[in-house]
């Protein structure tokens, strides 16, 4: 995982929202929602990730997020 992506994950806010993981060419390759962006995105820094998540994170070059009032609005 790129250092820039790790820094972005660590600086994510502790609010509900939607996150978009992007490839090197800026294409969105994964969209997720969270009660807490900080907690959810931190899960991607774990050392024992499932193989499918590792395969995803190898391709991630940037993460953007939108803050929502609550998890229901993130849907």
Secondary structure as UniProt FT lines:
FT   HELIX           3..10
FT   STRAND          17..22
FT   TURN            24..25
FT   STRAND          28..34
FT   HELIX           37..42
FT   HELIX           43..45
FT   HELIX           51..59
FT   STRAND          62..67
FT   HELIX           71..74
//
